[in-house]
Amino acid sequence: MAFAIFATALPSHAADQKKLNILFVFADDWGRYASCYRGLDGRASLNDIIKTPNVDRVAREGVLFKNAFVNAPSCTPCRSSLLSGRYFFNTERGAILQGAVWDSSIPSFPLMLRDAGYHIGKSYKVWSPGTPRDAPFGGQQYAYEKHGRAPNNFSEEATDRVSKGMTLPQAREEILSQVRGNFDDFLAARKPGQPWHYFFGPTTTHRTWIKGSGKKLWGIDPDSLKGKMPKFLPDVPEVREDVADYLGECQAVDAYVGVLLKRLEESGEADHTLLVISGDHGMPGVPSGKCNLYDHGVSVALVMRLPGGKAGRIVEDYTCLPDLAPTFMEIGGLQPPKGLYGRSLLPILKSEKSGQIDPTRTTVITGRERHVAAAREGFLPYPMRALRTPEFVYIRNFAPDRWPLGAPGRITENETPSQQTLEHNTFIGFADMDASPTKAWLVQHRTGSEGKWFYNVAFGKRPAEELYDVRRDPDEVMNLADQPAYAEIKAQLSAQLLKTLTDASDPRVVGDGKKFDRPPFTGDDDPKPNRKPGKIPE
């Protein structure tokens, strides 16, 4: 379709020019999985199997970011960073997951857009778990969810409908109709000519989901993943099925994108809307994914379509999701506040080039403090920071004596919880990895030759420093930090990381470095009534 000329669409000088709308699809736990990424890394991958025609269309008509990362691989801190444009560690209690409290003095782009005259609305998850729920978006007063929340759990909802007599196409359409209805309600509520921002945050890619649903609902054969699994994932039937089910939920997100695209076109707003699609971190319930600073945990899909922008570009600039906040602010004609980590992506979106556009965008900073409150004794975090460059990942583990994914709990030398427990109760042990069939396989095979290496990679304690050469080791399983040949580059990356963190006043490296190890950042602040076995509160 034809899009309006950019110069007339973007309000840059004329105050009376209509501002662009912003449609933002941000899926929970959706990593870098879309078929538009197929082949970009020059090797076999899970993207060879997944099919996301709607996300692919947006990439063809806009820009695909090859190197997009989150600031923190945990829902709430990632979203704190995203919504504010700050480093996650500069968002006070927004820097942790369970026990998070939003600091209302921190500006957030949705509320800034609202105050600038935008009609704002959201469906499903924006900022949670945390108190008040979705506070950076103004809470639930801007929620449009009356048509239903089934899109948050596609496999469960579709399977239930089919069990009650629906055909799969009927079940699928009923779920998609809720996406359509909620978006229609949002559009109907705006004033004539009012610019709008809609945040669509489905959680279907957040565990749990139905075993076997990838094949039953989406036709993804687990055996098609043979030879395409990253090295840290066991290439065995149980794990392949688990990954296939996850990819099915990713394809559900793509189906939702298709609904939104169609309604956007039917409303006549497509040529005046910035469309952005991404996710808040990597795959849950598997090694090296969610809660880890390896690429599998922090690398995400990012595609953007700007009216009038040159289509079909693949950008190699290193991008971090806090960049979206100042981008959206600039679209809304707003001056970004001081103290932001993110930098507007509008110059890249307006460029006609592919490849590396901004020569200064060659690194990103990622980090983590606390995820599950009680994962370690004393409710302590596992503090990590990392520097990612085109060649290396350098990770600093500030408390290597602690368990990176939580204490073993009831997983001991003499005790192995049941398959059912390990698949559904996250808190039984290593609580910073979600319960899953993959987690069950790792625990049950932890002493045998088939699984011992994978178990140790996933759950074992880690050294103070990690260094990976991603050109030779893209799955980041060979730590080079102690090798003399890499001593110089390790020292350089360490110094660069610590200087950046110090300049940003990261509490982990300024003062006594213990701010996140003390109340109110530690403590059993998780609301027990909302704690369901195996699932972190959304």
C-alpha positions in Angstrom: 0.0 0.0 0.0 1.1 3.6 -0.5 2.1 5.6 2.5 2.0 9.4 3.0 5.2 11.4 2.4 7.2 11.5 5.5 7.8 15.2 5.5 4.0 15.9 5.6 3.3 13.2 8.2 5.8 14.0 10.9 5.2 17.2 12.9 8.6 18.8 12.9 8.1 22.5 12.4 4.4 23.3 11.8 2.5 23.2 15.0 -0.8 22.6 13.2 0.4 19.5 11.4 -1.3 16.3 12.6 0.9 14.1 14.8 1.5 10.5 13.9 -0.4 7.8 15.7 1.7 5.1 17.5 0.6 1.4 17.4 3.0 -0.6 19.6 2.8 -4.4 19.8 4.9 -5.6 22.7 4.6 -9.3 23.5 5.6 -10.9 26.8 8.6 -13.2 26.7 8.8 -13.0 22.9 12.5 -13.1 21.9 14.1 -12.8 18.5 11.7 -15.2 16.7 10.2 -14.3 13.4 10.6 -15.7 10.0 11.9 -12.4 8.7 15.1 -13.1 10.7 15.6 -16.4 8.8 19.1 -16.6 7.4 20.4 -13.3 8.8 22.8 -15.0 11.1 24.2 -17.3 8.5 23.4 -20.5 10.2 20.5 -22.9 11.0 18.2 -21.5 13.7 14.7 -21.7 15.1 13.8 -18.9 12.7 14.0 -21.5 9.9 10.8 -23.1 11.3 8.6 -20.3 12.6 6.2 -18.6 10.2 5.2 -15.0 11.0 3.8 -13.5 7.7 2.3 -10.4 9.4 5.5 -9.4 11.2 7.4 -10.2 8.0 5.1 -7.8 6.1 5.8 -5.0 8.5 9.6 -5.7 8.1 9.2 -5.6 4.3 7.3 -2.3 4.4 9.5 -0.8 7.1 12.8 -1.5 8.9 14.1 -4.7 10.5 16.6 -4.2 13.3 19.0 -7.0 13.3 20.7 -6.2 16.6 17.9 -5.2 19.0 18.3 -5.9 22.8 16.4 -5.3 26.0 18.1 -3.5 28.9 17.1 -6.2 31.4 15.8 -9.8 30.6 13.0 -9.7 33.2 9.5 -8.3 32.6 9.2 -5.5 35.1 12.7 -4.0 34.9 12.7 -4.3 31.1 9.4 -2.4 30.9 10.6 0.2 33.5 13.5 0.9 31.2 11.3 0.8 28.0 8.6 3.1 29.3 11.0 5.7 30.8 13.9 5.5 28.4 16.3 5.0 31.4 18.6 2.3 32.4 16.6 -0.2 34.4 18.9 0.4 37.4 17.9 4.1 37.4 14.2 3.4 37.9 14.4 2.8 41.7 12.1 -0.1 42.7 11.2 -0.5 39.1 14.6 -2.2 38.7 13.2 -5.5 40.3 10.4 -7.8 39.4 8.5 -9.1 42.5 8.3 -6.2 44.9 8.5 -3.6 42.2 6.9 -0.2 43.0 6.7 2.5 40.4 8.2 5.9 41.2 5.7 8.4 39.9 8.3 11.1 39.6 9.8 9.3 36.7 8.3 10.5 33.4 7.0 7.8 31.1 6.3 8.2 27.4 2.6 7.1 27.5 1.6 9.7 30.1 3.7 12.3 28.3 1.9 11.6 25.1 -1.4 11.8 27.0 -0.5 15.2 28.4 0.4 16.3 24.8 -3.1 15.6 23.6 -2.9 11.9 22.6 -5.7 9.5 23.1 -4.0 6.6 24.8 -5.2 3.1 25.5 -3.9 -0.4 26.2 -4.9 -4.0 26.1 -3.3 -6.5 28.5 0.1 -6.2 30.0 2.1 -2.9 30.1 4.0 -2.8 33.4 3.7 -5.7 35.8 4.1 -7.4 38.2 4.4 -4.2 40.2 2.5 -1.6 42.2 0.4 0.2 41.2 -0.4 -2.1 38.2 0.5 -0.5 34.9 1.3 2.7 36.7 3.5 4.2 34.0 0.5 3.9 31.7 -1.9 5.5 34.2 -3.2 2.2 35.5 -6.4 0.5 34.3 -8.3 3.6 33.5 -7.0 3.3 29.9 -7.6 -0.4 29.5 -9.7 -1.7 26.6 -10.3 -5.3 27.4 -14.1 -5.7 27.6 -14.2 -8.1 24.6 -12.0 -10.5 26.5 -8.5 -11.6 27.6 -8.4 -14.9 25.7 -5.5 -13.7 23.5 -3.3 -13.8 26.6 -3.5 -17.6 26.6 -4.0 -18.8 23.0 -3.2 -22.5 23.4 -5.2 -22.9 26.6 -8.2 -20.9 25.2 -8.2 -22.6 21.8 -7.7 -26.1 23.3 -10.6 -25.5 25.7 -12.9 -24.3 22.9 -12.1 -27.3 20.7 -12.7 -29.7 23.6 -16.2 -28.2 23.8 -17.1 -28.8 20.2 -15.7 -25.9 18.2 -13.5 -26.5 15.2 -10.0 -25.0 15.4 -10.8 -22.3 12.8 -13.8 -21.3 14.9 -11.8 -21.2 18.1 -9.1 -19.2 16.5 -11.6 -16.7 15.1 -13.3 -16.2 18.4 -10.0 -15.4 20.1 -9.0 -13.1 17.3 -12.3 -11.3 17.5 -11.4 -10.2 21.0 -8.2 -8.5 19.6 -10.4 -6.8 17.0 -13.1 -5.8 19.4 -10.8 -4.2 22.0 -8.9 -2.2 19.3 -12.2 -1.1 17.8 -13.4 0.2 21.2 -10.2 2.1 21.6 -10.5 3.8 18.2 -14.1 4.6 18.8 -13.3 6.4 22.1 -11.0 9.0 20.6 -12.1 12.5 19.7 -12.3 13.4 15.9 -8.8 14.0 14.5 -7.1 13.2 17.8 -3.7 11.4 17.5 -3.5 8.2 19.4 -1.2 5.7 21.0 -2.3 2.1 21.5 -0.2 -0.4 23.5 -1.1 -4.0 22.7 0.7 -6.3 25.2 -0.3 -10.0 24.9 1.1 -12.5 27.3 0.5 -15.7 25.4 4.2 -16.2 25.0 4.6 -16.2 28.8 4.3 -19.6 30.3 2.4 -21.8 30.8 0.9 -23.3 27.6 -0.5 -26.6 26.5 2.0 -29.4 25.7 1.8 -30.4 22.1 0.0 -27.2 21.1 2.7 -26.2 18.6 1.9 -29.1 16.4 -1.8 -29.4 17.1 -2.7 -25.8 16.7 0.0 -24.5 14.3 1.4 -27.5 12.5 4.9 -27.1 13.9 6.5 -30.5 13.9 9.0 -30.8 16.8 11.2 -33.0 14.7 11.6 -30.2 12.2 13.8 -28.5 14.9 16.4 -31.3 14.8 19.8 -29.7 14.1 18.5 -26.2 14.6 18.6 -26.0 18.3 21.2 -23.7 19.9 24.0 -25.6 21.7 22.7 -24.9 25.2 19.4 -26.6 24.5 19.3 -30.4 24.5 18.3 -31.6 21.0 15.9 -34.3 22.4 12.2 -34.9 21.8 10.9 -33.4 25.1 12.8 -30.2 24.6 12.0 -29.9 20.9 8.3 -30.2 21.6 8.6 -27.5 24.3 10.3 -25.2 21.9 7.7 -26.0 19.1 4.9 -25.1 21.6 6.6 -21.8 22.3 7.0 -21.0 18.6 3.3 -21.7 18.2 2.5 -19.0 20.8 4.8 -16.7 18.8 2.8 -17.4 15.8 -0.4 -16.5 17.8 1.2 -13.1 18.4 1.7 -12.8 14.6 -2.0 -13.6 14.1 -2.9 -10.8 16.4 -0.6 -8.5 14.4 -2.6 -9.5 11.3 -5.9 -8.4 12.9 -4.4 -5.1 14.0 -3.0 -4.4 10.6 -6.3 -5.1 8.9 -8.3 -2.9 11.3 -5.6 -0.1 10.9 -6.1 -0.2 7.1 -9.9 -0.3 7.4 -9.9 2.7 9.7 -7.9 4.7 7.2 -5.2 5.4 9.7 -2.4 3.1 8.3 -0.6 5.8 6.3 -0.5 8.0 9.4 0.6 5.5 12.0 4.0 4.5 13.3 3.9 0.7 13.8 6.4 -1.0 16.2 6.6 -4.7 17.1 8.9 -6.2 19.7 9.1 -8.3 22.9 10.4 -7.9 26.4 13.1 -10.6 26.5 14.1 -14.1 25.5 12.4 -17.5 25.8 11.2 -18.5 29.2 11.8 -21.8 31.0 15.0 -22.7 29.1 18.8 -22.3 29.6 20.4 -19.0 28.6 17.0 -17.4 28.0 14.9 -15.2 30.3 16.9 -13.9 33.3 20.2 -14.3 31.5 22.5 -11.8 29.7 23.4 -14.1 26.9 21.9 -13.2 23.5 19.2 -15.8 24.0 18.0 -13.9 27.0 18.4 -10.2 25.8 18.1 -10.3 22.0 14.6 -9.5 20.7 12.8 -8.9 17.4 12.2 -5.3 16.5 10.5 -4.2 13.3 9.2 -0.7 12.7 7.1 0.9 9.9 7.1 4.7 9.5 4.8 6.4 6.9 7.0 7.6 4.1 10.1 5.8 5.2 12.1 3.7 2.8 10.8 0.1 2.9 12.7 -3.2 3.1 15.7 -2.1 5.0 17.8 -4.2 7.4 19.6 -2.1 10.0 22.7 -3.4 11.8 22.9 -0.5 14.4 22.9 -1.8 18.0 19.6 -0.8 19.5 18.2 -1.1 23.0 14.5 -0.9 23.7 14.9 2.3 25.9 15.5 3.9 22.5 11.8 3.6 21.9 10.8 6.1 24.6 12.6 9.1 23.1 11.5 8.0 19.6 7.8 8.1 20.7 8.4 11.3 22.5 9.8 12.9 19.4 6.9 11.6 17.2 4.6 13.3 19.7 6.5 16.6 19.4 7.9 16.3 23.0 11.3 17.1 24.4 12.8 14.0 26.1 13.6 14.6 29.8 17.2 14.5 31.1 18.7 11.3 32.3 17.7 8.9 29.5 19.7 6.0 28.3 17.7 5.7 25.1 18.3 7.7 21.9 15.6 8.4 19.4 15.5 6.1 16.4 13.9 8.6 14.1 17.2 9.4 12.3 17.5 5.7 11.4 13.8 5.4 10.4 14.2 8.5 8.1 17.4 7.2 6.6 17.3 5.4 3.2 20.4 3.3 4.0 20.7 -0.3 5.2 23.5 -1.8 7.3 25.3 0.3 9.9 23.7 3.9 9.7 24.9 5.5 13.0 28.6 4.7 13.6 28.2 5.3 17.3 25.6 2.6 17.7 27.9 -0.4 18.2 27.3 -1.4 21.8 24.5 -2.0 24.3 24.4 -2.4 28.0 22.3 -5.0 29.7 21.8 -6.0 33.3 19.8 -7.7 36.0 19.2 -7.6 39.7 16.2 -9.4 41.3 13.5 -11.6 39.5 11.7 -14.0 41.8 11.8 -12.6 45.3 12.6 -15.8 47.2 14.9 -17.3 44.6 17.8 -16.9 47.0 18.2 -16.8 50.8 17.5 -13.3 52.2 15.6 -12.3 49.0 18.9 -11.3 47.5 19.3 -10.5 43.8 21.8 -11.9 41.3 23.6 -8.8 40.1 24.9 -8.9 36.6 25.9 -6.3 34.0 27.0 -6.9 30.4 28.5 -5.1 27.4 27.6 -6.4 24.0 29.7 -5.4 20.9 29.6 -6.9 17.4 32.4 -9.2 18.4 32.0 -10.0 22.1 29.8 -10.3 25.1 31.5 -9.4 28.3 29.5 -10.2 31.5 30.3 -9.1 35.1 28.7 -11.2 37.8 29.0 -9.1 41.0 28.1 -11.9 43.4 29.4 -15.2 41.9 28.9 -17.0 45.2 25.1 -16.8 44.7 23.0 -19.1 42.5 22.4 -17.3 39.2 18.9 -18.8 38.6 18.1 -19.3 42.3 19.0 -21.8 45.0 18.3 -25.5 44.2 15.5 -25.7 46.8 14.0 -29.1 46.7 16.2 -30.3 43.9 19.0 -32.1 45.9 21.3 -35.0 45.5 18.8 -37.3 47.0 15.5 -35.6 45.9 14.1 -35.1 42.4 10.6 -33.5 42.2 8.1 -35.2 39.9 7.7 -34.4 36.3 4.4 -32.7 37.0 5.9 -30.5 39.7 8.9 -29.4 37.6 6.6 -28.6 34.7 4.2 -26.5 36.7 5.8 -25.2 39.9 8.4 -22.6 39.2 9.2 -22.1 42.9 10.3 -25.7 43.7 13.9 -24.9 42.8 16.0 -22.6 40.6 13.0 -20.2 40.7 14.5 -17.7 38.3 13.8 -20.2 35.5 10.1 -20.7 34.8 8.7 -24.2 35.3 8.6 -26.1 32.0 9.1 -29.5 30.3 12.7 -28.3 29.5 13.4 -27.6 33.1 12.0 -31.0 34.1 14.3 -32.7 31.5 17.3 -30.8 32.8 16.7 -31.7 36.4 15.8 -35.4 35.7 18.9 -35.9 33.6 21.3 -33.9 35.7 23.6 -36.8 36.7 23.8 -38.7 33.4 26.1 -38.2 30.5 23.2 -36.9 28.3 22.2 -34.1 30.6 24.9 -33.2 33.1 26.6 -30.5 30.9 23.3 -28.9 30.0 22.3 -28.8 33.7 25.5 -27.2 34.8 25.3 -24.6 32.0 21.8 -23.8 33.0 22.0 -23.7 36.8 25.6 -23.9 37.9 27.4 -21.0 39.7 29.3 -18.7 37.4 32.6 -16.9 37.6 32.9 -13.2 38.3 33.7 -12.6 34.6 32.5 -14.1 31.4 33.7 -13.4 27.9 32.3 -14.9 24.7 33.5 -14.4 21.1 30.2 -14.4 19.3 31.8 -14.6 15.9 33.2 -18.1 16.7 30.8 -19.0 19.4 27.3 -17.5 18.6 25.6 -19.6 21.3 28.0 -18.3 24.0 28.9 -21.6 25.6 32.8 -21.2 25.7 33.9 -18.7 28.4 37.2 -17.2 27.3 37.6 -14.9 30.4 40.5 -16.9 31.8 42.4 -17.4 28.5 45.6 -15.3 28.2 45.0 -14.7 24.5 41.9 -12.7 25.5 43.3 -10.9 28.5 43.7 -7.5 26.7 40.3 -7.4 25.2 38.7 -8.6 28.5 40.4 -5.7 30.3 39.3 -3.2 27.6 35.7 -4.3 27.7 35.7 -4.4 31.5 37.0 -0.9 31.8 34.4 0.3 29.2 31.5 -1.4 31.0 32.5 0.0 34.4 33.0 3.5 33.1 29.6 3.5 31.4 28.0 2.2 34.6 29.8 4.7 36.7 28.9 7.6 34.4 25.2 6.5 34.6 25.3 6.3 38.4 24.5 2.6 38.5 23.9 1.8 42.2 25.8 -1.5 41.7 29.1 0.3 41.1 28.8 3.7 42.9 28.7 4.2 46.6 29.1 0.9 48.4 27.5 -1.0 45.6 25.0 -2.6 48.0 21.8 -0.6 47.4 20.0 -3.5 45.7 21.1 -5.9 48.5 19.2 -4.0 51.1 15.5 -3.1 51.8 13.3 -2.0 50.1 14.9 -4.0 47.2 15.1 -7.2 49.3 12.2 -8.5 51.3 9.2 -10.9 50.7 7.1 -8.3 48.9 5.3 -10.8 46.6 1.6 -10.8 47.1 0.9 -14.4 48.1 -2.7 -14.6 47.0 -1.7 -13.9 43.4 1.0 -16.5 43.4 0.0 -19.4 41.2 2.1 -22.6 41.1 4.6 -22.3 38.2 3.6 -18.8 37.1 5.1 -15.4 38.0 2.2 -12.9 38.6 1.7 -10.9 35.4 
